[in-house]
Amino acid sequence: MNATATAAAILVVDDEPDLRTLYELTLLREGYRVETAASVGEARQHLQARRFDAVITDMRLPDGLGMELLHDLRAQQRRERCVVMTAYGSAENAVEALRSGAFDYLTKPVDLKQFRSVVASAIQGADSVLPAVNGARMAVQEPDASNPVLARLIGESASMRNVKQRIAKVARSMAPVLIHGESGTGKELVARALHASSQRAGGPLVAVNCGAIPENLLEAEFFGARKGSYTGAASDREGYFQAARGGTLFLDEIGDLPLAMQSKLLRAIQERSVRPLGSTQEETVDVRIVSATHRDLAADVQAGRFRQDLYYRLNVIELLIPPLRERREDLPALCEALLARIAQESGGSVPRLTDAALQRIAQHPLTGNVRELENLLHRAVALSDGQELHVDQPAAAADAPAPSSPARPAPHRPQAAGVPVAAPETPATPSPRELGAWLDQQERDMLERTLRETGFNLAAVAERLGLSARQVGYRLKRLGIAIPQDAHHGE
């Protein structure tokens, strides 16, 4: 018996007597206090009479839908977390329930192990009040200032305060979250803040770059593999889903997954179970899915590059990360934080950020967002020879968009950690000719060395440098690096 849950009260709503009894006995064995109802009307009577910690309700009931109870709880700003049970194959009902504020969902026939796990998760932190709907006052949880990961989201602009409040709000449920933002805006940092703000903070956060995994290894990497299931599989190994049990699985650049893998990922998310490569048995996995992309996935769906059903499953809650050009008032705080990090990494002091330097920084278009700002500060620190930071005047500064001017989304400018990248088409932060040539040479040397070390295996190069194969190809072409005709592409 779970001693910490002995006082928790749960209302189970289902019109099938045998299932009500099964759920009741299962929960009683876990130490919960349980009441049952067979209809929406009967459930409302129970809810009027007392408070519960959680409500478990079937979607279809004789006198209405279980969603009506969820709407009642939200409208009354009650604390009960609601878990909705949907029929097998009714994925749209599960998505609708999560979007309406359900804590989680269960698919019938219900797996009792998963049932107990979901209920236990719902009970934890059940004292928080559910937000109201239809424009009513919302009990928005303020960000926890003591949370070191959330504190790393620098900025107090209106858009960043909205992001932090949104994180604090959506962290309370199990609903999948899709983080959308331009390259360099800090999508992984937001995912880490979301995980750290949730009740799953004690579990693992497994971050996966979907564009960096060779296509022939995707299934084994995601779902695990049994010994002998493929050449080189010398022992059983866990996949990302198993490694993230009890925590969060962060799928970065989800739009880079090939269609065949999208289908397998959809099934794993819907069924909450995976089948390791070479195994005949499925394994139940308890993970929360958070994904991120810089792409317009809705357009990719229309073009047939991304599965519509997977898109709706991932995009239950959307978090939009504003580009830096739309929150330039955060520049002073961002610069100070980034300079402090540069000083810590270098083990020495950095020149002081002056008002003049800050004005020069603000004149840059910063199309690469926070990542570009960090690179700009690294270069400024390297070129400054006094106590004050000196920043180059951007080329065509007069053409740079003003802070309040609307701007189109910036093109994707990927960059691997430790690989300085110059953007030749529209240089955002031009530097002296010697420095530009030096940076290009450093990138060329790194790529050529990695190509030799991997035997010109482009997929292995991409994985080692944290890039997608497409991004590696772009850099090779830009730098004029030739590769053998028989180079292995990892396909």
C-alpha positions as CSV (number, residue, x, y, z in Angstrom):
1,M,0.0,0.0,0.0
2,N,1.2,3.5,-0.9
3,A,1.2,5.2,2.5
4,T,1.5,8.6,1.0
5,A,-1.7,8.1,-1.0
6,T,-3.9,6.6,1.7
7,A,-5.9,9.8,2.2
8,A,-6.4,10.5,-1.5
9,A,-10.0,10.4,-2.7
10,I,-10.9,9.4,-6.2
11,L,-14.2,9.5,-8.1
12,V,-14.5,6.8,-10.8
13,V,-17.2,7.3,-13.5
14,D,-18.2,4.5,-15.8
15,D,-21.5,3.0,-16.9
16,E,-20.2,-0.6,-17.0
17,P,-20.6,-2.2,-13.6
18,D,-17.9,-4.8,-14.1
19,L,-15.3,-2.1,-15.1
20,R,-16.4,0.1,-12.2
21,T,-15.7,-2.8,-9.8
22,L,-12.4,-3.6,-11.4
23,Y,-11.2,0.1,-11.2
24,E,-12.5,0.4,-7.6
25,L,-10.7,-2.8,-6.4
26,T,-7.5,-1.8,-8.1
27,L,-7.5,1.7,-6.5
28,L,-8.5,0.3,-3.1
29,R,-5.5,-2.0,-3.1
30,E,-3.4,1.1,-3.7
31,G,-4.7,2.7,-0.5
32,Y,-7.1,5.3,-2.1
33,R,-10.6,6.1,-1.0
34,V,-12.9,5.5,-3.9
35,E,-16.4,6.5,-4.9
36,T,-18.1,5.5,-8.1
37,A,-20.8,6.8,-10.4
38,A,-22.6,5.4,-13.5
39,S,-23.6,8.7,-15.2
40,V,-22.8,12.4,-15.6
41,G,-25.7,13.2,-13.3
42,E,-24.6,10.9,-10.6
43,A,-21.0,12.1,-10.8
44,R,-22.2,15.7,-10.4
45,Q,-24.1,14.8,-7.2
46,H,-20.9,13.3,-5.8
47,L,-18.9,16.4,-6.8
48,Q,-21.5,18.7,-5.2
49,A,-21.3,16.7,-2.0
50,R,-17.5,16.6,-1.5
51,R,-14.0,17.3,-2.9
52,F,-11.8,14.7,-4.5
53,D,-8.2,14.5,-5.5
54,A,-8.8,13.0,-9.0
55,V,-11.7,12.1,-11.2
56,I,-11.4,9.2,-13.6
57,T,-14.2,9.2,-16.2
58,D,-15.2,7.3,-19.3
59,M,-15.7,9.5,-22.4
60,R,-19.2,8.2,-23.3
61,L,-21.9,7.9,-20.6
62,P,-25.6,7.2,-20.8
63,D,-26.6,10.9,-20.2
64,G,-23.7,12.7,-21.8
65,L,-19.9,12.9,-22.2
66,G,-17.2,12.7,-19.5
67,M,-15.9,15.9,-21.0
68,E,-18.8,17.7,-19.4
69,L,-17.4,16.9,-16.0
70,L,-14.0,18.2,-17.1
71,H,-15.6,21.4,-18.2
72,D,-17.5,21.7,-14.8
73,L,-14.2,21.3,-12.9
74,R,-12.5,24.0,-14.9
75,A,-15.3,26.4,-14.8
76,Q,-15.5,26.1,-11.0
77,Q,-11.7,26.2,-10.7
78,R,-11.7,23.0,-8.6
79,R,-8.5,21.2,-7.7
80,E,-9.5,17.7,-9.0
81,R,-7.3,16.5,-11.8
82,C,-9.3,14.7,-14.5
83,V,-8.3,11.5,-16.4
84,V,-10.5,10.6,-19.4
85,M,-10.9,7.1,-20.7
86,T,-11.4,6.8,-24.4
87,A,-12.2,3.9,-26.7
88,Y,-9.4,2.2,-28.6
89,G,-8.6,4.1,-31.8
90,S,-10.3,7.3,-30.7
91,A,-7.2,9.4,-30.9
92,E,-9.1,12.6,-31.7
93,N,-11.0,12.2,-28.4
94,A,-7.8,11.9,-26.4
95,V,-6.4,15.0,-28.0
96,E,-9.6,16.9,-27.4
97,A,-9.6,15.9,-23.8
98,L,-6.0,17.0,-23.3
99,R,-6.6,20.4,-25.1
100,S,-9.6,20.9,-22.8
101,G,-7.5,20.6,-19.7
102,A,-7.5,16.9,-18.8
103,F,-4.5,15.8,-16.9
104,D,-4.1,12.6,-18.9
105,Y,-6.0,10.0,-20.8
106,L,-6.3,6.2,-20.9
107,T,-7.2,4.0,-23.8
108,K,-9.7,1.2,-23.4
109,P,-9.2,-1.7,-22.7
110,V,-7.2,-0.1,-19.9
111,D,-3.9,-1.7,-18.9
112,L,-4.1,-1.8,-15.1
113,K,-0.4,-1.2,-14.6
114,Q,-0.7,2.0,-16.7
115,F,-3.9,2.8,-14.9
116,R,-2.2,2.8,-11.5
117,S,0.7,4.9,-12.9
118,V,-1.5,7.5,-14.4
119,V,-3.6,7.8,-11.2
120,A,-0.5,8.1,-9.0
121,S,0.8,10.9,-11.3
122,A,-2.6,12.7,-11.1
123,I,-2.7,12.5,-7.3
124,Q,0.7,14.2,-7.0
125,G,0.3,18.0,-6.9
126,A,-3.5,17.7,-7.1
127,D,-3.8,20.7,-4.8
128,S,-3.1,23.1,-7.7
129,V,-6.2,24.8,-9.0
130,L,-7.3,24.2,-12.6
131,P,-7.6,27.3,-14.7
132,A,-11.0,28.4,-15.8
133,V,-12.1,28.6,-19.4
134,N,-14.1,31.0,-21.7
135,G,-12.4,34.1,-20.6
136,A,-12.9,33.6,-16.9
137,R,-10.1,34.5,-14.4
138,M,-7.2,32.0,-14.7
139,A,-5.2,30.8,-11.7
140,V,-1.9,31.1,-13.5
141,Q,1.0,29.7,-11.5
142,E,3.8,32.2,-11.4
143,P,7.3,30.9,-12.3
144,D,9.3,29.5,-9.5
145,A,12.3,31.9,-9.1
146,S,14.2,29.2,-7.2
147,N,14.1,26.9,-10.2
148,P,17.6,27.2,-11.7
149,V,16.6,26.0,-15.1
150,L,13.6,28.3,-15.3
151,A,15.8,31.1,-14.1
152,R,18.0,30.6,-17.2
153,L,15.2,31.9,-19.4
154,I,16.6,35.5,-19.4
155,G,14.3,38.4,-20.0
156,E,11.3,40.2,-18.5
157,S,9.7,41.5,-21.7
158,A,6.0,40.8,-22.1
159,S,6.6,38.0,-24.5
160,M,9.1,36.2,-22.2
161,R,6.9,36.6,-19.2
162,N,4.1,35.0,-21.2
163,V,6.5,32.1,-22.1
164,K,7.4,31.5,-18.5
165,Q,3.7,31.7,-17.3
166,R,2.8,29.3,-20.1
167,I,5.5,26.8,-19.0
168,A,4.3,27.0,-15.4
169,K,0.8,26.3,-16.5
170,V,1.3,23.5,-19.0
171,A,3.9,21.7,-16.8
172,R,1.0,20.5,-14.6
173,S,-0.4,18.0,-17.1
174,M,0.8,15.1,-19.3
175,A,-0.3,16.7,-22.5
176,P,2.3,16.7,-25.3
177,V,3.9,20.1,-26.0
178,L,5.2,21.3,-29.3
179,I,7.8,24.1,-29.0
180,H,8.0,26.3,-32.1
181,G,10.6,28.9,-32.7
182,E,13.3,30.0,-35.0
183,S,16.8,28.6,-34.9
184,G,18.8,29.9,-31.9
185,T,15.8,31.0,-29.8
186,G,16.5,28.4,-27.1
187,K,13.9,25.7,-27.7
188,E,15.9,23.1,-25.8
189,L,16.3,25.5,-22.8
190,V,12.5,25.9,-22.8
191,A,12.0,22.1,-22.9
192,R,14.4,21.8,-19.9
193,A,12.5,24.5,-18.0
194,L,9.2,22.7,-18.8
195,H,10.6,19.4,-17.4
196,A,12.1,21.1,-14.3
197,S,8.8,22.8,-13.6
198,S,6.8,19.6,-13.7
199,Q,6.2,16.8,-11.2
200,R,8.5,14.7,-13.4
201,A,11.5,16.9,-12.5
202,G,12.9,14.0,-10.5
203,G,12.8,11.7,-13.5
204,P,15.2,11.8,-16.5
205,L,15.0,14.3,-19.4
206,V,16.2,12.6,-22.6
207,A,16.9,15.0,-25.4
208,V,17.1,13.6,-28.9
209,N,18.2,15.4,-32.1
210,C,15.9,13.7,-34.6
211,G,17.9,15.1,-37.6
212,A,21.2,13.6,-36.4
213,I,20.3,9.9,-36.3
214,P,21.0,7.8,-39.4
215,E,17.7,6.5,-40.8
216,N,18.7,2.9,-40.6
217,L,19.3,3.2,-36.8
218,L,16.2,5.2,-35.9
219,E,14.0,2.3,-34.7
220,A,16.7,0.8,-32.5
221,E,17.6,4.2,-31.1
222,F,14.0,5.1,-30.2
223,F,12.7,1.7,-29.1
224,G,15.8,-0.3,-28.1
225,A,17.0,-3.6,-29.6
226,R,17.6,-7.2,-28.5
227,K,20.9,-8.9,-28.8
228,G,21.5,-10.2,-32.3
229,S,18.6,-8.2,-33.8
230,Y,21.0,-6.5,-36.3
231,T,24.7,-6.7,-37.1
232,G,26.8,-5.4,-34.3
233,A,24.0,-5.8,-31.6
234,A,26.2,-7.7,-29.1
235,S,23.8,-7.2,-26.2
236,D,20.3,-5.9,-25.3
237,R,20.1,-2.1,-25.3
238,E,17.5,0.4,-24.2
239,G,16.0,3.0,-26.5
240,Y,15.2,6.6,-25.8
241,F,11.6,5.7,-24.7
242,Q,12.9,3.3,-22.1
243,A,15.6,5.7,-20.9
244,A,13.0,8.4,-20.4
245,R,10.7,6.3,-18.2
246,G,9.1,8.4,-15.5
247,G,10.4,11.6,-17.1
248,T,10.3,13.6,-20.3
249,L,11.4,12.7,-23.9
250,F,12.4,15.8,-25.8
251,L,12.3,15.3,-29.6
252,D,14.2,18.2,-31.1
253,E,13.8,19.0,-34.8
254,I,10.9,16.6,-35.0
255,G,10.2,17.8,-38.6
256,D,13.4,16.0,-39.8
257,L,12.0,12.5,-39.1
258,P,11.3,10.5,-42.2
259,L,7.7,9.5,-42.9
260,A,8.3,5.8,-42.1
261,M,9.6,6.6,-38.6
262,Q,6.8,9.1,-38.1
263,S,4.3,6.2,-38.3
264,K,6.1,4.1,-35.7
265,L,6.5,7.1,-33.4
266,L,2.8,7.8,-33.6
267,R,1.9,4.3,-32.6
268,A,4.3,4.4,-29.6
269,I,2.8,7.7,-28.4
270,Q,-0.8,6.5,-28.8
271,E,-0.3,3.1,-27.3
272,R,2.3,4.1,-24.7
273,S,4.2,1.0,-25.5
274,V,7.2,0.1,-27.7
275,R,8.5,-3.1,-29.2
276,P,12.3,-3.3,-29.2
277,L,13.9,-4.4,-32.4
278,G,14.1,-8.2,-32.5
279,S,11.6,-8.6,-29.7
280,T,8.1,-10.1,-29.8
281,Q,6.9,-8.4,-26.6
282,E,5.8,-4.8,-26.2
283,E,7.0,-2.8,-23.2
284,T,4.8,-0.2,-21.5
285,V,6.6,3.2,-21.2
286,D,5.6,6.2,-19.1
287,V,7.0,9.3,-20.7
288,R,5.8,12.8,-21.5
289,I,6.5,13.9,-25.0
290,V,7.9,17.4,-25.7
291,S,8.9,18.2,-29.3
292,A,10.4,21.2,-31.0
293,T,10.9,22.5,-34.5
294,H,11.8,25.6,-36.5
295,R,9.8,24.4,-39.5
296,D,6.2,25.2,-40.4
297,L,4.8,21.7,-39.7
298,A,1.3,22.7,-40.9
299,A,2.8,23.5,-44.3
300,D,4.8,20.2,-44.2
301,V,1.5,18.4,-43.5
302,Q,-0.1,20.0,-46.6
303,A,3.0,19.1,-48.7
304,G,2.9,15.5,-47.5
305,R,6.2,15.7,-45.7
306,F,4.7,15.2,-42.2
307,R,1.9,13.0,-41.1
308,Q,-1.2,14.9,-40.1
309,D,-2.2,12.5,-37.4
310,L,1.2,12.8,-35.7
311,Y,1.1,16.5,-36.0
312,Y,-2.2,16.7,-34.1
313,R,-1.0,14.3,-31.5
314,L,2.2,16.3,-30.9
315,N,0.6,19.7,-31.1
316,V,-1.8,19.4,-28.3
317,I,-0.3,22.4,-26.6
318,E,1.9,24.8,-28.5
319,L,4.6,27.0,-27.0
320,L,5.7,29.8,-29.3
321,I,9.2,31.2,-28.5
322,P,9.6,34.8,-29.7
323,P,12.5,35.7,-31.9
324,L,15.1,38.1,-30.3
325,R,14.2,40.9,-32.7
326,E,10.7,41.0,-31.0
327,R,12.1,41.4,-27.5
328,R,15.1,43.7,-27.8
329,E,14.3,45.1,-24.4
330,D,15.8,41.9,-23.0
331,L,19.2,42.6,-24.7
332,P,20.9,44.2,-21.7
333,A,20.0,41.2,-19.4
334,L,20.9,38.7,-22.1
335,C,24.3,40.3,-22.8
336,E,25.2,40.4,-19.1
337,A,24.2,36.7,-18.6
338,L,26.1,35.6,-21.8
339,L,29.2,37.7,-20.9
340,A,29.2,36.1,-17.4
341,R,29.1,32.6,-19.0
342,I,31.9,33.6,-21.4
343,A,34.0,34.7,-18.4
344,Q,33.3,31.5,-16.5
345,E,34.2,29.4,-19.5
346,S,37.4,31.3,-20.2
347,G,38.4,31.4,-16.6
348,G,39.1,35.2,-16.7
349,S,37.4,38.6,-16.8
350,V,35.7,40.0,-19.9
351,P,35.6,43.7,-21.0
352,R,32.8,45.8,-19.5
353,L,29.6,46.2,-21.5
354,T,29.1,49.9,-22.2
355,D,26.1,51.7,-23.4
356,A,27.8,52.4,-26.7
357,A,28.5,48.6,-27.2
358,L,24.9,47.8,-26.3
359,Q,23.7,50.3,-28.9
360,R,25.9,48.7,-31.5
361,I,24.6,45.2,-30.6
362,A,21.0,46.5,-30.9
363,Q,21.7,47.7,-34.4
364,H,22.4,44.1,-35.6
365,P,19.5,42.3,-37.2
366,L,20.2,39.3,-34.9
367,T,18.4,36.9,-37.3
368,G,20.2,34.0,-35.6
369,N,18.6,35.0,-32.3
370,V,20.3,34.3,-28.9
371,R,22.8,31.9,-30.5
372,E,24.0,34.7,-32.9
373,L,24.1,37.1,-30.0
374,E,26.4,34.8,-28.1
375,N,28.7,34.4,-31.1
376,L,28.7,38.2,-31.5
377,L,29.8,38.6,-27.9
378,H,32.5,35.9,-28.2
379,R,34.0,37.8,-31.2
380,A,33.7,41.1,-29.4
381,V,35.5,39.7,-26.4
382,A,38.3,38.2,-28.6
383,L,38.8,41.5,-30.5
384,S,38.6,43.9,-27.5
385,D,42.0,45.0,-26.1
386,G,40.9,47.2,-23.2
387,Q,38.6,47.3,-20.3
388,E,35.5,48.1,-22.4
389,L,33.7,45.8,-24.9
390,H,34.0,47.0,-28.5
391,V,31.4,45.8,-31.0
392,D,31.7,46.3,-34.8
393,Q,29.2,48.5,-36.6
394,P,27.0,46.2,-38.7
395,A,27.0,46.5,-42.4
396,A,24.0,48.4,-43.8
397,A,22.9,49.2,-40.3
398,A,20.3,51.6,-41.6
399,D,18.6,48.7,-43.2
400,A,18.3,46.7,-40.0
401,P,14.7,46.4,-38.8
402,A,13.7,48.6,-35.9
403,P,12.7,46.9,-32.7
404,S,9.0,47.6,-33.3
405,S,9.1,46.8,-37.0
406,P,7.4,43.6,-38.1
407,A,9.9,41.1,-39.6
408,R,9.5,37.9,-41.5
409,P,10.7,34.7,-39.9
410,A,14.4,34.3,-40.3
411,P,15.8,31.5,-42.4
412,H,17.1,28.5,-40.5
413,R,20.8,28.9,-39.7
414,P,21.8,25.7,-38.0
415,Q,25.0,25.5,-36.0
416,A,26.7,22.7,-34.1
417,A,28.3,23.3,-30.8
418,G,31.9,24.3,-31.2
419,V,31.6,24.9,-35.0
420,P,31.6,28.6,-35.9
421,V,29.5,29.3,-38.9
422,A,29.5,32.4,-41.1
423,A,26.3,33.1,-43.0
424,P,27.5,34.1,-46.5
425,E,24.1,35.1,-48.0
426,T,23.2,37.9,-45.5
427,P,25.9,38.4,-43.0
428,A,24.3,39.5,-39.7
429,T,27.5,40.3,-37.9
430,P,30.3,41.1,-40.3
431,S,33.8,41.1,-39.0
432,P,37.3,41.9,-40.3
433,R,38.3,40.0,-43.4
434,E,41.1,38.1,-41.6
435,L,38.8,36.9,-38.9
436,G,36.2,35.7,-41.4
437,A,38.8,33.7,-43.3
438,W,40.1,32.3,-40.1
439,L,36.7,31.1,-39.0
440,D,36.1,29.5,-42.3
441,Q,39.4,27.7,-42.1
442,Q,38.6,26.4,-38.6
443,E,35.3,25.0,-39.8
444,R,36.9,23.5,-42.9
445,D,39.6,21.8,-40.8
446,M,37.0,20.4,-38.4
447,L,34.8,19.0,-41.2
448,E,37.8,17.5,-43.1
449,R,39.2,15.9,-40.0
450,T,35.8,14.4,-39.0
451,L,35.3,13.1,-42.6
452,R,38.6,11.3,-42.5
453,E,38.0,9.9,-39.0
454,T,34.6,8.5,-40.0
455,G,35.8,7.2,-43.4
456,F,33.7,9.8,-45.2
457,N,30.5,8.5,-43.6
458,L,28.2,11.6,-43.8
459,A,25.7,10.2,-41.3
460,A,28.5,9.6,-38.8
461,V,29.8,13.1,-39.4
462,A,26.4,14.6,-38.8
463,E,25.9,12.6,-35.6
464,R,29.4,13.5,-34.2
465,L,28.9,17.3,-35.0
466,G,25.3,17.4,-33.8
467,L,24.0,18.3,-37.3
468,S,21.6,16.7,-39.8
469,A,22.9,15.2,-43.0
470,R,21.4,18.0,-44.9
471,Q,23.2,20.6,-42.8
472,V,26.5,18.8,-43.3
473,G,25.9,18.8,-47.1
474,Y,25.2,22.5,-47.0
475,R,28.5,23.2,-45.2
476,L,30.5,21.0,-47.5
477,K,29.1,22.8,-50.5
478,R,29.6,26.3,-49.0
479,L,33.2,25.6,-48.1
480,G,34.0,23.7,-51.4
481,I,35.0,20.5,-49.7
482,A,34.9,17.6,-52.2
483,I,34.1,14.1,-51.0
484,P,34.6,10.7,-52.8
485,Q,31.8,9.6,-55.2
486,D,31.4,6.4,-53.1
487,A,31.0,8.2,-49.8
488,H,28.5,6.5,-47.4
489,H,25.4,8.6,-46.7
490,G,24.0,6.4,-44.0
491,E,20.9,5.6,-45.9
